[in-house]
Amino acid sequence: MKLNSIYAFALVAAILTGCNQSKTNESGKESADKKLVIGATMLSMQNEFVVNVSDQMEAKAKELGVELITVDAERSALKQVEQVESFIAQGVDAIVMNPCEVEASSPAVKLAMDAKIPIINVNSETSTKPTAFVGSDDTESARIAMKYIVEKLGGKGNVIMMHGYMGQAAQIKRDKGAKEILKANPGLTLLAEQSGEWDRAKAMSLTENWIQSFGPKINAIFAQNDEMGLGVVKALEAAGLKNKIIVVSIDAIPDALQAVKKGTLDATVYQNAKQQGGMAIETAIKAAKGAAFEKEVLIPFQLVTQKNLGEFLK
């Protein structure tokens, strides 16, 4: 009788242990199968380069089996902060932010960090340090562009610089890089500088004003992105001045590459949207999983002219 009781007790214990083990396995499997969710807030989906970064983020998220929720901040830092608040409320596993402004977008970083949610800045920076940054050195891109202008002008001439959206990291750093080269080449004079807000139509209008003010005095125009560079080219073509004025811009978007091919844009500086977008998602996933990741990923810029254009055309 005692032996039978012992056997019965052992049998019940074994069954209960098996059930508990099964539940643990199921729970672990559910945890492993749970799809990571990443929220992404982008500077402006009206900007072709930003769209290229976003498209690559989407492709990489799909490839790696994570859910990506992308929203457009429409160039508003206030809206961007609200979008990050919304992602935090939704309980996303990580956030990727393409900051609107260095200072005004910084509160979004602090909100995410306080909520213990990894936040990765892509392409542009904030004064508050995020979990990680994936992008390129914008100061160097302007140095490359301005050095090309120095070479083409033989170190002498009048230059105009068209800024991007004021207060954004790319605008600040590209201004810094360009002025370093100008300072090192006293034969160059900066005739004027103003913001075209990364916009093609605004750049065209601004260039028309400069043509009226300075006309044949202009030897070169450095536009801080391709959208503006293409607007500059359009205005110069309409005024019959394109062959007399060098135009250089940054990003190497498809339209700019075609303009370099035609000879209407003298040069552009390639910024790798695919690598930035893809590596931002990879970094976000690693951070969300608690795996090791690089705190800063810098992808080099490259000058694009007709000589090496074939390397960049699809």
Secondary structure by P-SEA (a helix, b strand, c coil): caaaaaaaaaaaaaaaaaaaaaaaaaaaaaaaabbbbbbbbbcccccaaaaaaaaaaaaaaaaabbbbbbbbccccaaaaaaaaaaaaaacccbbbbcccccccaaaaaaaaaaacbbbbbccccccccccccccccaaaaaaaaaaaaaaaacccbbbbbbbcccccaaaaaaaaaaaaaaaacccccccccccccccaaaaaaaaaaaaaaccccccbbbbccaaaaaaaaaaaaaacccccbbbbbccccaaaaaaaaaccccbbbbbcaaaaaaaaaaaaaaaaaccccccbbbbbbbbbcccccccccc
